[in-house]
Amino acid sequence: MQPRNLERASSELVKVCHLAYERGYICGTEGNFSLRLDDRTLLTTPAGTCKGLLSPSDLVLTNLDGVALDSPQNQGKRPSSELKMHLIVYQKRADVMAVAHTHPTTAVAFTVAGKSLNRCVLPEAILTLGKIAEAPYATPSTDEVPQSIAEHLEHTDTILLSHHGALTFGSDIFQAFYRLETLEHQAKTLLIAQLLGGEKTLSQGQVEKLFAICQIYGMTPPTNRDELIEAGTN
């Protein structure tokens, strides 16, 4: 793995933190974000801080076990107790370079109501997210959380945590953020459609056509496309 430049990585991570806060995907001191710098090192957000006010010097360096490194960068800081869920993603998925944990209001509300977001209504969400995994409620900051998501990690890049939040990941921190944005956009669109009388899903044939042409957009079909079609077109 080619090591990342710390200054650039810090700037990108802080930019995404600010965007997530400004757009209401987190509030107060909620949320945590991380990215891989190399095979042994993570850069992550500190515990108990408002992500909308972070600067690059606030970030924390850890190893892949989540232990803060002995570094001037880390003086007086500690990583989030919820870093555990990031660590299991990195352990299970060598291709993942960044993870975002947030609390997008509309998407989380669907979990509170016991309603699925896996409805084939928006082409962009179909291609970007595939089937969204739904993990059962787990007590935040405990080992219950990584245990609750472990079975989903090989099949999706977007996981909803019941009554809690969302976990999105990708090849860089911006891809993880874009998946978060698409997730909340899907949730808001479905909510409005249901207020207007209910959504009308795309047909199986229409969804399969999307997957057939997705290379036009530089995308590959999600690995769980068959599960999405089954769940989202009925």
C-alpha positions as CSV (number, residue, x, y, z in Angstrom):
1,M,0.0,0.0,0.0
2,Q,1.4,3.4,-1.0
3,P,1.6,5.6,2.2
4,R,-0.7,8.7,2.2
5,N,0.7,12.1,2.8
6,L,-0.4,13.1,6.3
7,E,-1.0,16.8,5.5
8,R,-3.2,16.0,2.6
9,A,-5.1,13.2,4.3
10,S,-5.7,15.4,7.3
11,S,-7.1,18.2,5.1
12,E,-9.5,15.8,3.3
13,L,-10.7,14.2,6.5
14,V,-11.4,17.5,8.2
15,K,-13.2,18.7,5.0
16,V,-15.6,15.7,5.1
17,C,-16.2,16.2,8.9
18,H,-17.2,19.9,8.3
19,L,-19.5,18.9,5.4
20,A,-21.2,16.2,7.4
21,Y,-21.8,18.6,10.3
22,E,-23.0,21.4,8.0
23,R,-25.4,19.2,6.3
24,G,-26.9,17.8,9.5
25,Y,-25.6,14.3,9.2
26,I,-24.2,14.7,12.7
27,C,-24.8,17.1,15.5
28,G,-23.1,18.1,18.8
29,T,-20.1,15.8,19.2
30,E,-21.6,12.9,17.3
31,G,-19.9,10.9,14.6
32,N,-16.5,9.6,13.8
33,F,-14.4,9.3,10.7
34,S,-11.2,7.6,9.7
35,L,-8.8,6.7,6.9
36,R,-5.8,4.5,6.3
37,L,-2.5,6.2,5.9
38,D,-0.6,2.9,5.3
39,D,-0.7,-0.8,6.2
40,R,-0.1,0.0,9.9
41,T,-1.6,3.5,10.5
42,L,-5.0,5.1,10.7
43,L,-5.9,8.8,10.9
44,T,-9.1,9.3,12.9
45,T,-11.2,11.9,14.7
46,P,-10.8,12.4,18.4
47,A,-13.3,11.6,21.1
48,G,-15.7,14.2,22.5
49,T,-15.2,16.9,19.8
50,C,-17.6,18.7,17.5
51,K,-16.6,17.6,14.0
52,G,-17.8,20.9,12.5
53,L,-15.0,22.7,14.4
54,L,-12.1,20.3,13.8
55,S,-8.7,21.4,12.5
56,P,-6.1,19.0,11.1
57,S,-4.0,19.2,14.2
58,D,-7.0,17.8,16.2
59,L,-6.8,14.4,14.5
60,V,-5.4,11.2,16.1
61,L,-3.0,8.6,14.7
62,T,-3.6,5.0,15.7
63,N,-2.4,1.5,14.7
64,L,-4.8,-1.0,13.2
65,D,-5.8,-2.1,16.6
66,G,-7.0,1.3,17.5
67,V,-4.2,2.1,19.9
68,A,-3.1,5.7,19.8
69,L,0.5,6.1,18.6
70,D,3.3,7.7,20.7
71,S,3.4,10.8,18.6
72,P,3.4,14.6,19.1
73,Q,0.2,14.7,17.0
74,N,-1.6,12.7,19.7
75,Q,-0.7,14.7,22.8
76,G,-3.6,14.9,25.1
77,K,-6.1,13.3,22.6
78,R,-7.7,9.9,22.3
79,P,-9.7,8.3,19.5
80,S,-13.4,7.7,19.7
81,S,-14.6,4.7,21.6
82,E,-16.6,3.9,18.5
83,L,-13.5,3.4,16.4
84,K,-14.1,-0.3,17.1
85,M,-16.6,-0.5,14.2
86,H,-14.0,1.1,11.9
87,L,-11.4,-1.4,12.8
88,I,-13.5,-4.4,11.9
89,V,-14.2,-2.9,8.5
90,Y,-10.4,-2.5,7.8
91,Q,-9.7,-6.0,9.1
92,K,-12.3,-7.6,6.9
93,R,-11.9,-5.4,3.8
94,A,-8.4,-4.8,2.4
95,D,-9.9,-2.6,-0.3
96,V,-11.5,-0.1,2.1
97,M,-9.4,3.0,2.7
98,A,-11.9,5.2,4.7
99,V,-14.9,4.9,7.0
100,A,-17.6,7.3,8.1
101,H,-20.0,6.8,11.0
102,T,-22.8,9.3,11.1
103,H,-26.4,9.8,12.3
104,P,-28.4,10.9,9.2
105,T,-31.8,11.8,10.6
106,T,-34.1,10.5,7.9
107,A,-32.3,7.3,7.3
108,V,-32.1,6.6,11.0
109,A,-35.8,7.4,11.4
110,F,-36.6,4.6,8.9
111,T,-34.8,2.1,11.3
112,V,-36.7,3.5,14.2
113,A,-40.0,3.0,12.3
114,G,-38.9,-0.5,11.2
115,K,-39.1,0.4,7.5
116,S,-36.6,-0.6,4.8
117,L,-34.8,1.8,2.5
118,N,-34.2,-1.0,0.0
119,R,-36.7,0.3,-2.6
120,C,-35.7,0.6,-6.2
121,V,-36.8,4.2,-6.8
122,L,-33.7,6.3,-7.6
123,P,-31.2,5.2,-10.3
124,E,-28.3,6.9,-8.5
125,A,-29.0,5.1,-5.2
126,I,-29.5,1.8,-6.9
127,L,-26.0,2.0,-8.6
128,T,-24.2,3.7,-5.7
129,L,-25.5,1.7,-2.8
130,G,-26.8,-1.6,-4.0
131,K,-28.7,-3.3,-1.2
132,I,-28.3,-1.4,2.1
133,A,-27.5,-3.7,4.9
134,E,-29.5,-3.4,8.1
135,A,-27.8,-4.3,11.4
136,P,-29.7,-4.9,14.6
137,Y,-29.5,-2.5,17.5
138,A,-26.3,-2.7,19.4
139,T,-25.2,-0.7,22.4
140,P,-23.0,2.2,21.1
141,S,-19.2,2.1,21.9
142,T,-19.3,-1.6,22.9
143,D,-18.2,-4.8,21.2
144,E,-21.8,-5.4,20.3
145,V,-21.5,-2.9,17.4
146,P,-18.7,-4.6,15.5
147,Q,-20.3,-7.9,16.1
148,S,-23.6,-6.7,14.7
149,I,-22.0,-5.6,11.4
150,A,-19.5,-8.3,10.8
151,E,-21.7,-10.6,8.7
152,H,-22.5,-7.7,6.3
153,L,-19.1,-6.4,5.5
154,E,-18.3,-8.6,2.5
155,H,-21.6,-7.8,0.8
156,T,-22.1,-4.0,1.1
157,D,-20.4,-0.6,1.5
158,T,-23.4,0.9,3.3
159,I,-24.8,-0.3,6.7
160,L,-27.7,1.1,8.7
161,L,-27.4,0.6,12.4
162,S,-30.8,0.2,13.9
163,H,-31.8,3.2,16.2
164,H,-28.3,4.5,15.9
165,G,-26.8,5.6,12.7
166,A,-25.1,4.7,9.4
167,L,-21.7,3.3,8.5
168,T,-20.4,4.0,5.0
169,F,-17.0,3.2,3.6
170,G,-15.0,3.4,0.4
171,S,-11.7,3.8,-1.5
172,D,-11.3,7.2,0.0
173,I,-13.0,9.5,2.5
174,F,-14.9,11.3,-0.2
175,Q,-16.4,8.1,-1.6
176,A,-17.5,7.1,1.9
177,F,-19.1,10.6,2.3
178,Y,-20.9,10.4,-1.1
179,R,-22.4,7.1,-0.1
180,L,-23.7,8.7,3.1
181,E,-25.2,11.6,1.1
182,T,-26.9,9.2,-1.3
183,L,-28.2,7.2,1.6
184,E,-29.9,10.2,3.2
185,H,-31.2,11.4,-0.2
186,Q,-32.8,8.0,-0.7
187,A,-34.4,8.2,2.7
188,K,-35.7,11.8,2.2
189,T,-37.1,10.9,-1.2
190,L,-38.9,7.8,0.1
191,L,-40.3,9.7,3.0
192,I,-41.8,12.4,0.8
193,A,-43.1,9.7,-1.6
194,Q,-44.8,7.9,1.2
195,L,-46.4,11.1,2.4
196,L,-47.8,11.6,-1.1
197,G,-49.4,8.2,-1.1
198,G,-46.6,5.7,-1.5
199,E,-43.6,5.0,-3.8
200,K,-43.8,3.4,-7.2
201,T,-40.7,1.2,-7.6
202,L,-38.8,0.6,-10.9
203,S,-39.5,-2.8,-12.4
204,Q,-36.9,-5.6,-12.4
205,G,-36.3,-5.0,-16.1
206,Q,-35.6,-1.3,-15.5
207,V,-33.2,-2.0,-12.7
208,E,-31.4,-4.7,-14.8
209,K,-31.0,-2.1,-17.6
210,L,-29.3,0.2,-15.2
211,F,-26.8,-2.4,-14.2
212,A,-26.2,-3.2,-17.8
213,I,-25.2,0.3,-18.7
214,C,-23.5,1.4,-15.4
215,Q,-20.0,1.2,-17.0
216,I,-21.0,4.4,-18.8
217,Y,-20.7,6.2,-15.4
218,G,-17.5,4.4,-14.6
219,M,-19.3,2.1,-12.1
220,T,-19.5,-1.6,-11.7
221,P,-22.7,-3.3,-10.5
222,P,-22.9,-3.9,-6.7
223,T,-22.1,-7.4,-5.6
224,N,-25.5,-7.7,-4.0
225,R,-27.6,-6.5,-7.0
226,D,-29.7,-9.6,-7.1
227,E,-30.7,-9.2,-3.4
228,L,-31.6,-5.6,-4.1
229,I,-33.8,-6.5,-7.1
230,E,-35.6,-9.1,-5.0
231,A,-36.1,-6.7,-2.0
232,G,-36.7,-3.4,-3.8
233,T,-38.9,-4.1,-6.8
234,N,-41.8,-5.8,-5.2
